[in-house]
Amino acid sequence: MVYKVGRIAVRALDNVSFTVRPGEFVSIIGQSGSGKSTLLHILGGLLKPTSGSVILDGQDLAAVSDQERTAIRRQKIGIVFQRFNLFPTLSAEGNLRLAEQIRGVNGQDPTHRRELLRLLNLEQRLHHKPLELSGGEQQRVAVARALINRPKLLLADEPTGNLDSENSRIVLDMLRQLNRELHQTVIMITHNPEAAAIGTRIISMRDGKIIADQPNDPQ
């Protein structure tokens, strides 16, 4: 991936190549400027790479139009951002209903919606608005929103970056539970080694390159 800054070409990613198997939990770790955020945006179909391929469920995100890439993202990818990005005037359930509408889920599924909230220990907070929820609860609602369309891939962008240690632990435990119980494929980027340690595989990046890719046995 190459950015143009004036007349200067900046290589954000350099020959990055890896495969993620269904059901894996991959942590991508690196300091600021390592290229991990750019990589996540490419994997999520938010950026088109300047070269190469991004294959998801047999489709190449790099080879389709912007409109097609948006449709694939809505149908097959869930993204959890560092900032919760919840609508403040809607309840937790309302935020999920809106996500269903935006993503074109055929026939809203209240059973699935409430099961997600139960799994994330939020069933008692259905009718609470974001400002009535803790940071950890808001992030869990954001996780539920990302899962509302049963995505093939869940991407988590520094999901504990705005949380204290206790809420960070809760959110990370929930992501691990989703992976173990629902076999949800997860790719999480982080700069925190403790957060990365929950993955079943850890990819380390520096200066736009993968410098290590190894299996991990989370405790």
Secondary structure, 3 states (H helix, E strand, C coil): CEEEECCEEEECCCCCCCCCCCCCEEEEECCCCCCHHHHHHHHCCCCCCCCCCCEECCEECCCCCHHHHHHHHHHHEEEECCCCCCCCCCCHHHHHHHHHHHCCCCCCCHHHHHHHHHHCCCHHHCCCCHHHCCHHHHHHHHHHHHHCCCCCEEEEECCCCCCCHHHHHHHHHHHHHHHHHHCCCEEEEECCHHHHCCCCEEEEEECCEEEEEEECCCC
